[in-house]
Amino acid sequence: MKTLIIRFGRLGDLLLTLPALRDLVAAEPGPEHERHFLVLADHAELLAPLPEIDRLWTLPRGAGRAQLDELASLLDEQGFDRVVD
């Protein structure tokens, strides 16, 4: 199961998401479960050391249409089973 969690809100919103991430890991343990996180680049440094996240995706604040389209294409190639926002 491959999950993408998207959190573009403010830092406090992002921090409030972390207990849910830990609950997800506890409910679905094992290497067959991948958890990806998409955040604004400003917040990536905070999440990078977390072992619960298998891959961290970032988007620069104020990204233009071309960057959004490129990221969307890359994410689509990942074949996520579910996306949580």
Secondary structure as UniProt FT lines:
FT   STRAND          2..7
FT   HELIX           11..27
FT   TURN            31..32
FT   STRAND          34..40
FT   HELIX           41..43
FT   HELIX           44..47
FT   TURN            48..49
FT   TURN            51..52
FT   STRAND          55..59
FT   TURN            61..62
FT   HELIX           65..78
FT   STRAND          82..84
//
